[in-house]
């Protein structure tokens, strides 16, 4: 048995026979042209571009109705790149200048662009090189008359239950993998934030990416175990190991079935306290999962994904339609977080005052929006327009001072007046809340609570900023600890400030979906949890088995602990109650 390790996508385990795609490299010889052949070669290149556009359009037209919205967005982005001057015009310039064939010119320019992306510090942008490579590959196949090997095989063979093994999969191919009832896939390339990974998660397919050479060790019909949670591939496991993993699969299915019985149960503690369990989402495609677990609403809708993977900002109308679909599709409260871009999350297109810094302390979230009205104002108009169709709230990320809140409230007030003058409907009583993600806002929570309609604690950033730790830095992320007393004191302070002002306080960081911290947060007074919908039933089970009146002593001991070891010991006792 051989084990390979990569980046896991999804929580499931898949067992099946390997189906290895032979993604052979396309060899493109350099052919020198006569001067009178250049014009014809450019026409041939443009013809290949048109053919590629038609192929992408066919894929768009054939997308399953339940395909995630991001799927169409990714394909549309690829179609737009086919008109990008940096790829197309520069390739044509090489044909003219060097008098070479289109294939060779395209390979040269594609290589230039890949090098540019590889040198970028931003991890997200570095991964954009894969888009260039996918588009180049498709163009070369059309130029050279090569049938798309992988998609052709998908259409011809029965792949039910098989595990696809490939050097890489494009987002388009990933969608068709699901449509062919494939149980999982593994690739040499890719990362957890690649387009392929994003689509795999939205399709709920177990996958492991970034294996760097898996196709060298795996042959057709090898028995594979794909552990999407741990990022492990087991090749031709022994009967004992195979039996163990089949047992794990049964446990997972049994647990999911058991938790499914809790779907329609009221989320209430043993001593009668109602607890709201809300969902975090990135797109409308996740509504199905939100409904499946009967979430009480959406506590965090991350709107930045509407702005990603494209060359210009979405229009007000496009945003309005997206927000309206979510509000009308759920018929429960939806808290829409305004654009949270900056730091490690950057957009592909340029906009005024775009920061080149990846620092988490830079121009990001509400700071960036207040400096970019062309981005902020259309989004506020779209949210307000959607409020006429259902329960919606505006949530401002990373507020850190009183002046920011006043600025945002003034802009919202002005936007309402503009809509009223235009006779455009909206909810005049729409609630406006703020995310508490920095120590300053947690300390000033009692003041913020006087101005805002609700507060939401974003623990991922709050922990990072409180402990002065970059959570993506391997050298210090061992210090990232949610039960550090300073973090817990800040969380409790915010909850108490909300209670005193009579406004709701939710918590929407990773802590909310981790059952290890459910009782601790309940003991700190939290009544509203917001998390990825996949964790809602796990947390509900914990809530249903908890008596709030018995938590006080152990929670106090955690807060009084001299060190993290003591705190963890008391947390363990708390979870055994």
C-alpha positions as CSV (number, residue, x, y, z in Angstrom):
1,X,0.0,0.0,0.0
2,X,1.3,3.5,-1.0
3,X,0.2,6.7,0.7
4,X,0.2,10.1,-0.9
5,X,-0.5,13.4,0.8
6,X,-2.0,16.7,-0.7
7,X,-4.6,19.3,0.1
8,X,-7.9,17.8,1.0
9,X,-11.2,19.2,-0.4
10,X,-14.4,18.3,1.4
11,X,-15.2,16.1,4.4
12,X,-16.1,12.7,2.7
13,X,-14.3,9.5,2.0
14,X,-14.5,7.8,-1.5
15,X,-13.4,4.3,-2.4
16,X,-13.2,3.2,-6.0
17,X,-11.2,2.2,-9.0
18,X,-8.8,4.7,-10.5
19,X,-9.5,6.2,-14.0
20,X,-6.2,7.8,-15.2
21,X,-6.5,10.6,-17.7
22,X,-3.5,10.9,-20.0
23,X,-2.9,14.6,-20.0
24,X,-0.1,14.5,-22.4
25,X,1.9,17.7,-23.1
26,X,1.2,19.2,-26.5
27,X,4.4,19.6,-28.5
28,X,4.4,22.8,-30.6
29,X,7.2,23.0,-33.2
30,X,8.5,26.3,-34.3
31,X,7.7,26.9,-38.0
32,X,9.2,29.9,-39.8
33,X,6.8,31.7,-42.1
34,X,7.4,33.7,-45.3
35,X,6.3,37.3,-45.0
36,X,3.3,36.7,-47.3
37,X,2.1,33.8,-45.0
38,X,1.8,36.0,-41.8
39,X,-1.7,37.4,-42.6
40,X,-3.1,33.9,-43.2
41,X,-1.6,32.7,-40.0
42,X,-3.2,35.5,-38.0
43,X,-6.5,34.6,-39.6
44,X,-6.0,30.9,-38.6
45,X,-5.2,32.0,-35.0
46,X,-8.4,34.2,-34.8
47,X,-10.4,31.3,-36.2
48,X,-9.1,29.0,-33.4
49,X,-10.2,31.7,-30.9
50,X,-13.7,31.8,-32.3
51,X,-13.9,28.0,-32.3
52,X,-12.8,27.9,-28.6
53,X,-15.4,30.5,-27.7
54,X,-18.1,28.4,-29.4
55,X,-16.9,25.3,-27.4
56,X,-17.1,27.3,-24.1
57,X,-20.6,28.5,-25.1
58,X,-21.7,24.9,-25.7
59,X,-20.4,24.0,-22.2
60,X,-22.3,26.9,-20.7
61,X,-25.5,25.8,-22.5
62,X,-25.1,22.2,-21.3
63,X,-24.5,23.1,-17.7
64,X,-26.9,21.1,-15.4
65,X,-29.7,23.3,-14.0
66,X,-28.5,22.7,-10.4
67,X,-24.8,23.5,-11.2
68,X,-23.4,26.1,-8.9
69,X,-23.5,29.7,-10.1
70,X,-19.7,29.9,-9.8
71,X,-19.4,27.3,-12.5
72,X,-20.9,29.6,-15.2
73,X,-18.9,32.5,-13.8
74,X,-15.6,30.6,-14.2
75,X,-16.4,29.6,-17.8
76,X,-17.5,33.1,-18.6
77,X,-14.2,34.4,-17.2
78,X,-12.3,32.0,-19.5
79,X,-14.3,33.3,-22.5
80,X,-13.4,36.9,-21.5
81,X,-9.7,35.9,-21.3
82,X,-9.9,34.8,-25.0
83,X,-10.3,38.5,-25.8
84,X,-7.6,39.7,-23.4
85,X,-5.0,41.7,-25.3
86,X,-2.2,40.4,-23.1
87,X,-2.9,36.9,-24.5
88,X,-4.3,37.5,-27.9
89,X,-2.8,40.7,-29.2
90,X,0.7,39.9,-27.9
91,X,0.6,36.5,-29.5
92,X,-0.4,38.2,-32.8
93,X,2.5,40.6,-32.4
94,X,4.9,37.6,-32.0
95,X,3.6,36.1,-35.2
96,X,4.2,39.4,-37.0
97,X,7.6,40.2,-35.4
98,X,9.2,36.7,-35.5
99,X,7.2,35.4,-38.5
100,X,6.4,32.1,-36.7
101,X,3.4,29.9,-36.5
102,X,0.5,30.7,-34.2
103,X,1.1,27.7,-31.9
104,X,4.7,28.7,-31.2
105,X,3.7,32.4,-30.6
106,X,0.9,31.4,-28.2
107,X,3.2,29.1,-26.2
108,X,5.8,31.9,-25.9
109,X,3.2,34.5,-24.7
110,X,1.4,32.0,-22.4
111,X,4.8,31.2,-20.8
112,X,5.4,34.9,-20.3
113,X,2.1,35.4,-18.5
114,X,2.6,32.3,-16.4
115,X,5.9,33.6,-15.2
116,X,4.3,36.9,-14.3
117,X,1.6,35.1,-12.1
118,X,4.3,32.9,-10.5
119,X,6.2,35.9,-9.3
120,X,3.1,37.4,-7.6
121,X,3.1,37.4,-3.8
122,X,-0.7,37.0,-3.6
123,X,-1.5,33.3,-3.4
124,X,-4.8,33.7,-5.1
125,X,-3.3,35.6,-8.1
126,X,-0.5,33.0,-8.3
127,X,-3.1,30.4,-8.9
128,X,-4.5,32.4,-11.9
129,X,-1.7,30.9,-14.0
130,X,-3.8,27.7,-14.1
131,X,-6.5,29.7,-16.0
132,X,-3.9,30.8,-18.6
133,X,-2.7,27.2,-19.0
134,X,-6.2,25.8,-19.4
135,X,-7.1,28.4,-22.1
136,X,-3.8,28.0,-23.9
137,X,-4.2,24.2,-23.9
138,X,-7.7,24.5,-25.4
139,X,-6.6,27.0,-28.1
140,X,-3.6,24.8,-29.0
141,X,-5.9,21.8,-29.5
142,X,-8.1,23.8,-31.8
143,X,-5.1,25.1,-33.7
144,X,-3.7,21.6,-34.2
145,X,-7.0,19.8,-34.6
146,X,-6.6,17.7,-31.5
147,X,-9.8,16.3,-29.9
148,X,-10.1,17.3,-26.2
149,X,-9.0,14.0,-24.8
150,X,-10.4,14.1,-21.3
151,X,-13.8,15.5,-22.1
152,X,-14.1,13.1,-25.0
153,X,-13.5,10.2,-22.7
154,X,-15.9,11.5,-20.1
155,X,-18.6,11.4,-22.8
156,X,-17.9,7.9,-24.0
157,X,-17.3,5.8,-21.0
158,X,-19.3,4.8,-17.9
159,X,-17.4,6.5,-15.1
160,X,-19.9,5.8,-12.3
161,X,-18.1,5.3,-9.0
162,X,-14.7,5.8,-10.5
163,X,-12.0,8.1,-9.1
164,X,-10.5,10.4,-11.7
165,X,-6.7,10.8,-11.6
166,X,-5.2,13.6,-13.6
167,X,-2.3,16.1,-13.8
168,X,-5.0,18.8,-13.6
169,X,-8.6,19.4,-14.2
170,X,-10.1,22.6,-15.6
171,X,-13.2,24.0,-13.8
172,X,-15.2,22.9,-16.9
173,X,-14.0,19.3,-16.7
174,X,-14.6,19.3,-12.9
175,X,-18.3,20.0,-13.5
176,X,-18.6,17.2,-16.0
177,X,-16.9,14.8,-13.6
178,X,-19.8,15.3,-11.2
179,X,-22.3,14.9,-14.0
180,X,-20.7,11.5,-14.9
181,X,-21.3,10.3,-11.4
182,X,-17.6,10.1,-10.6
183,X,-17.1,9.6,-6.8
184,X,-13.9,11.7,-6.3
185,X,-10.9,13.0,-8.1
186,X,-7.2,13.6,-7.4
187,X,-4.8,15.9,-9.2
188,X,-1.1,16.6,-9.3
189,X,-1.7,20.4,-9.5
190,X,-4.1,22.8,-7.7
191,X,-4.6,24.2,-4.3
192,X,-7.5,24.7,-1.8
193,X,-8.2,28.1,-3.4
194,X,-8.0,27.1,-7.0
195,X,-11.1,27.3,-9.2
196,X,-11.3,23.5,-9.4
197,X,-11.2,23.2,-5.6
198,X,-14.0,25.8,-5.2
199,X,-16.2,24.0,-7.6
200,X,-15.4,20.6,-6.0
201,X,-16.5,21.9,-2.7
202,X,-19.7,23.4,-4.1
203,X,-20.5,20.0,-5.7
204,X,-19.7,18.2,-2.5
205,X,-17.1,16.0,-4.2
206,X,-14.3,14.5,-2.1
207,X,-11.0,15.4,-3.7
208,X,-7.3,15.8,-3.0
209,X,-5.3,18.3,-5.0
210,X,-1.6,19.3,-5.2
211,X,-0.2,15.7,-5.0
212,X,2.7,16.5,-7.3
213,X,3.2,13.3,-9.2
214,X,0.2,11.1,-8.2
215,X,-0.3,10.1,-11.8
216,X,3.2,8.5,-11.8
217,X,2.2,6.1,-9.0
218,X,-1.4,5.3,-9.9
219,X,-2.6,3.1,-12.8
220,X,-6.0,2.4,-14.3
221,X,-8.2,0.2,-12.1
222,X,-6.0,0.6,-9.0
223,X,-8.1,0.6,-5.9
224,X,-8.0,4.1,-4.2
225,X,-9.2,5.5,-1.0
226,X,-9.6,9.3,-1.1
227,X,-9.9,11.0,2.3
228,X,-11.0,14.5,1.4
229,X,-10.9,15.7,5.0
230,X,-7.3,14.7,5.7
231,X,-5.9,15.1,2.2
232,X,-4.7,11.5,2.0
233,X,-4.7,9.0,-0.9
234,X,-4.2,5.3,-0.3
235,X,-3.3,3.2,-3.3
236,X,-4.2,-0.5,-3.3
237,X,-4.8,-0.8,0.4
238,X,-4.8,-4.1,2.2
239,X,-8.1,-5.8,3.0
240,X,-7.8,-4.7,6.6
241,X,-7.3,-1.0,5.8
242,X,-10.0,-1.2,3.1
243,X,-12.4,-2.7,5.7
244,X,-11.5,0.0,8.2
245,X,-12.3,2.8,5.7
246,X,-15.5,1.1,4.6
247,X,-16.4,1.1,8.3
248,X,-15.6,4.8,8.5
249,X,-17.9,5.4,5.5
250,X,-20.7,3.6,7.2
251,X,-20.1,5.6,10.4
252,X,-20.2,8.8,8.4
253,X,-23.4,7.8,6.6
254,X,-24.9,6.6,9.9
255,X,-24.0,9.8,11.7
256,X,-25.4,11.9,8.9
257,X,-28.6,9.9,9.0
258,X,-28.8,10.3,12.8
259,X,-28.1,14.0,12.7
260,X,-30.7,14.3,9.9
261,X,-33.4,13.5,12.5
262,X,-32.6,16.7,14.3
263,X,-33.3,18.9,11.2
264,X,-36.8,20.0,12.3
265,X,-36.1,20.0,16.1
266,X,-36.2,23.4,17.8
267,X,-32.7,24.4,18.8
268,X,-33.2,24.7,22.5
269,X,-31.0,23.8,25.5
270,X,-32.1,21.3,28.2
271,X,-33.2,24.1,30.4
272,X,-35.3,25.8,27.7
273,X,-33.1,28.5,26.2
274,X,-33.6,29.0,22.4
275,X,-30.4,29.2,20.4
276,X,-30.4,30.5,16.8
277,X,-28.2,28.5,14.4
278,X,-27.5,30.5,11.2
279,X,-25.6,29.6,8.0
280,X,-22.6,31.3,6.4
281,X,-22.7,31.3,2.5
282,X,-20.7,32.5,-0.4
283,X,-23.3,32.2,-3.2
284,X,-26.9,31.3,-4.0
285,X,-25.9,27.8,-4.9
286,X,-25.5,27.0,-1.2
287,X,-29.2,27.7,-0.4
288,X,-30.0,24.0,-1.0
289,X,-27.7,23.0,1.9
290,X,-29.0,25.8,4.1
291,X,-32.6,24.6,3.6
292,X,-31.5,20.9,4.0
293,X,-30.4,21.6,7.6
294,X,-33.2,24.0,8.3
295,X,-30.9,26.9,9.3
296,X,-32.7,29.8,11.1
297,X,-31.4,32.2,8.5
298,X,-28.1,33.4,7.0
299,X,-25.9,35.2,9.4
300,X,-23.1,35.9,6.9
301,X,-23.4,36.2,3.1
302,X,-19.9,36.9,1.8
303,X,-20.5,39.1,-1.2
304,X,-16.9,39.3,-2.4
305,X,-17.3,36.1,-4.4
306,X,-19.6,38.1,-6.7
307,X,-16.6,40.3,-7.5
308,X,-14.0,37.6,-8.0
309,X,-12.9,35.8,-11.1
310,X,-13.9,38.6,-13.4
311,X,-12.4,41.6,-15.2
312,X,-14.9,44.2,-14.0
313,X,-17.1,44.8,-11.0
314,X,-20.6,43.4,-11.1
315,X,-23.2,46.0,-12.0
316,X,-25.8,47.2,-9.5
317,X,-28.4,45.2,-11.3
318,X,-26.4,42.0,-11.3
319,X,-25.9,42.3,-7.6
320,X,-29.5,43.1,-7.0
321,X,-30.6,40.0,-8.8
322,X,-28.2,37.9,-6.8
323,X,-29.3,39.3,-3.5
324,X,-33.0,39.0,-4.5
325,X,-32.5,35.3,-5.4
326,X,-31.1,34.6,-2.0
327,X,-33.7,36.6,0.0
328,X,-36.7,35.2,-2.0
329,X,-35.2,31.7,-2.1
330,X,-34.9,31.3,1.7
331,X,-37.6,33.6,3.1
332,X,-35.6,34.0,6.3
333,X,-33.3,36.8,7.5
334,X,-30.2,37.2,5.4
335,X,-27.3,39.3,6.7
336,X,-25.4,40.6,3.7
337,X,-21.8,41.6,4.4
338,X,-20.6,44.4,2.3
339,X,-17.5,43.9,0.2
340,X,-14.6,42.5,2.3
341,X,-11.6,42.8,-0.1
342,X,-8.0,43.6,0.7
343,X,-5.1,42.0,2.4
344,X,-5.0,38.4,1.2
345,X,-8.2,38.8,-0.8
346,X,-7.7,40.8,-4.0
347,X,-9.8,41.4,-7.1
348,X,-8.6,40.7,-10.6
349,X,-9.7,44.1,-12.0
350,X,-8.3,47.5,-11.1
351,X,-10.2,50.0,-9.1
352,X,-9.3,53.4,-7.5
353,X,-6.9,53.2,-4.6
354,X,-6.3,49.5,-5.1
355,X,-3.7,48.4,-2.5
356,X,-0.7,46.3,-3.6
357,X,-0.1,45.3,0.0
358,X,-1.3,41.9,1.4
359,X,-1.0,43.2,4.9
360,X,-4.0,42.4,7.1
361,X,-3.5,45.9,8.5
362,X,-3.9,47.7,5.2
363,X,-6.7,49.2,3.1
364,X,-9.4,46.5,3.3
365,X,-13.1,45.9,4.1
366,X,-15.0,49.0,5.1
367,X,-11.8,51.1,4.8
368,X,-11.5,50.2,1.2
369,X,-15.2,50.7,0.5
370,X,-15.2,54.2,2.0
371,X,-12.3,55.0,-0.3
372,X,-14.0,53.5,-3.4
373,X,-17.6,54.8,-3.7
374,X,-17.8,53.3,-7.2
375,X,-17.7,49.9,-5.6
376,X,-19.5,50.7,-2.4
377,X,-22.5,52.8,-3.5
378,X,-23.8,50.3,-6.2
379,X,-23.6,47.5,-3.7
380,X,-25.6,49.5,-1.1
381,X,-28.2,50.3,-3.7
382,X,-28.5,46.7,-4.7
383,X,-28.9,45.5,-1.1
384,X,-31.5,48.1,-0.4
385,X,-33.5,47.3,-3.5
386,X,-33.4,43.6,-2.6
387,X,-34.8,44.5,0.9
388,X,-38.2,45.1,-0.8
389,X,-38.5,41.4,-1.4
390,X,-37.6,39.9,2.0
391,X,-35.8,40.1,5.3
392,X,-32.3,41.4,4.7
393,X,-29.8,43.2,6.8
394,X,-26.6,45.1,6.0
395,X,-23.4,44.0,7.8
396,X,-20.3,46.2,7.7
397,X,-17.0,44.3,8.0
398,X,-14.0,45.4,10.2
399,X,-15.4,48.5,11.7
400,X,-12.8,49.9,14.1
401,X,-14.0,53.4,15.1
402,X,-17.1,55.5,15.7
403,X,-16.4,57.8,12.7
404,X,-16.5,54.8,10.2
405,X,-19.9,53.9,11.5
406,X,-21.2,57.4,11.2
407,X,-19.8,57.6,7.6
408,X,-21.5,54.4,6.6
409,X,-24.8,55.3,8.2
410,X,-24.7,58.7,6.4
411,X,-24.0,57.0,3.0
412,X,-26.9,54.5,3.6
413,X,-29.2,57.4,4.5
414,X,-28.2,59.3,1.4
415,X,-28.7,56.2,-0.7
416,X,-32.2,55.7,0.7
417,X,-33.1,59.3,-0.3
418,X,-31.9,58.7,-3.8
419,X,-33.9,55.6,-4.2
420,X,-37.0,57.3,-2.8
421,X,-36.7,60.1,-5.3
422,X,-36.4,57.5,-8.1
423,X,-39.5,55.7,-6.7
424,X,-37.5,52.5,-6.2
425,X,-38.9,50.3,-3.4
426,X,-36.8,49.3,-0.4
427,X,-37.3,48.5,3.3
428,X,-36.9,51.9,5.1
429,X,-36.3,50.0,8.4
430,X,-33.5,47.8,7.1
431,X,-31.2,46.9,9.9
432,X,-27.5,47.8,9.8
433,X,-24.9,45.9,11.9
434,X,-21.2,45.8,12.3
435,X,-18.6,43.0,12.5
436,X,-16.4,43.0,15.5
437,X,-13.1,41.8,14.2
438,X,-10.4,44.0,15.9
439,X,-9.7,44.5,19.6
440,X,-10.6,48.2,19.3
441,X,-14.2,47.5,18.2
442,X,-14.6,44.8,20.9
443,X,-13.4,47.3,23.6
444,X,-15.8,49.9,22.2
445,X,-18.7,47.5,21.6
446,X,-20.9,49.2,24.2
447,X,-20.6,52.5,22.2
448,X,-21.0,50.8,18.8
449,X,-24.1,49.0,20.2
450,X,-25.8,52.4,20.6
451,X,-25.5,53.2,16.9
452,X,-26.0,49.8,15.3
453,X,-28.9,47.4,15.1
454,X,-26.8,44.2,15.7
455,X,-23.2,43.0,16.2
456,X,-21.5,40.0,14.7
457,X,-18.2,38.7,16.1
458,X,-15.8,37.6,13.5
459,X,-13.5,35.4,15.6
460,X,-11.0,34.4,12.8
461,X,-9.7,38.0,12.5
462,X,-10.4,38.9,16.2
463,X,-8.1,36.2,17.3
464,X,-5.4,37.1,14.8
465,X,-5.4,40.8,15.7
466,X,-5.7,40.2,19.4
467,X,-2.7,37.9,19.5
468,X,-0.7,39.7,16.8
469,X,-0.5,36.5,14.7
470,X,-0.7,36.1,11.0
471,X,-2.9,32.9,10.9
472,X,-1.5,31.9,7.5
473,X,2.1,32.1,8.6
474,X,3.3,28.6,9.5
475,X,6.0,30.0,11.7
476,X,3.6,31.5,14.2
477,X,0.2,29.9,13.6
478,X,0.8,27.5,16.5
479,X,0.0,30.5,18.7
480,X,-3.4,31.0,17.2
481,X,-5.7,29.8,20.0
482,X,-9.4,30.6,20.3
483,X,-9.4,30.0,24.1
484,X,-6.7,32.5,24.9
485,X,-8.2,34.4,27.9
486,X,-7.8,37.7,26.1
487,X,-9.9,36.5,23.2
488,X,-12.6,35.1,25.5
489,X,-12.8,38.3,27.5
490,X,-13.3,40.3,24.3
491,X,-16.0,37.9,23.1
492,X,-17.8,38.1,26.5
493,X,-17.5,41.9,26.5
494,X,-19.2,42.2,23.1
495,X,-22.0,39.8,24.1
496,X,-22.7,41.8,27.3
497,X,-22.6,45.1,25.4
498,X,-25.3,43.7,23.0
499,X,-27.4,42.5,25.9
500,X,-27.2,45.8,27.7
501,X,-28.2,47.7,24.5
502,X,-31.0,45.2,23.7
503,X,-29.5,44.2,20.3
504,X,-28.6,40.7,19.0
505,X,-25.0,39.5,18.9
506,X,-24.0,36.6,16.7
507,X,-20.6,34.9,16.2
508,X,-19.7,33.9,12.7
509,X,-16.1,32.7,12.8
510,X,-14.8,29.1,12.7
511,X,-15.4,28.8,16.5
512,X,-19.1,28.8,15.8
513,X,-19.0,25.6,13.9
514,X,-16.6,23.7,16.2
515,X,-18.6,21.7,18.7
516,X,-15.5,21.8,21.0
517,X,-16.4,25.4,21.7
518,X,-20.2,25.3,21.7
519,X,-20.7,25.0,25.4
520,X,-17.9,27.6,26.1
521,X,-19.7,30.1,23.9
522,X,-23.0,29.3,25.4
523,X,-21.5,29.8,28.8
524,X,-20.2,33.2,27.7
525,X,-23.8,34.2,26.9
526,X,-23.9,33.6,23.1
527,X,-27.4,32.9,21.7
528,X,-26.8,33.2,18.0
529,X,-24.2,31.0,16.1
530,X,-23.5,31.4,12.4
531,X,-21.4,28.8,10.5
532,X,-21.0,26.7,7.4
533,X,-24.2,24.8,7.0
534,X,-22.4,21.4,7.1
535,X,-21.8,22.0,10.9
536,X,-25.3,23.2,11.9
537,X,-26.7,19.8,12.9
538,X,-23.5,18.9,14.8
539,X,-23.8,22.1,16.8
540,X,-27.6,21.6,17.3
541,X,-26.9,18.2,18.8
542,X,-24.5,19.8,21.3
543,X,-27.1,22.5,22.1
544,X,-29.9,20.0,22.7
545,X,-27.7,18.1,25.2
546,X,-26.6,21.2,27.2
547,X,-27.9,22.6,30.4
548,X,-26.9,26.3,30.6
549,X,-27.3,26.5,34.3
550,X,-24.4,23.9,34.8
551,X,-21.8,25.8,32.6
552,X,-21.0,28.7,34.8
553,X,-18.3,27.2,37.1
554,X,-16.2,25.6,34.4
555,X,-16.4,28.7,32.1
556,X,-15.2,30.9,35.0
557,X,-12.3,28.5,35.5
558,X,-11.3,28.8,31.9
559,X,-11.4,32.6,32.1
560,X,-9.2,32.4,35.3
561,X,-6.7,29.9,33.9
562,X,-3.1,30.9,34.3
563,X,-2.1,29.1,31.1
564,X,-3.6,27.5,28.0
565,X,-2.9,24.0,29.4
566,X,-5.2,24.7,32.4
567,X,-7.8,26.3,30.1
568,X,-7.9,23.2,27.9
569,X,-8.3,21.0,30.9
570,X,-11.3,22.9,32.1
571,X,-12.7,23.0,28.5
572,X,-12.5,19.2,28.5
573,X,-14.4,19.1,31.8
574,X,-17.0,21.5,30.4
575,X,-17.6,19.2,27.4
576,X,-18.0,16.2,29.6
577,X,-20.9,17.7,31.6
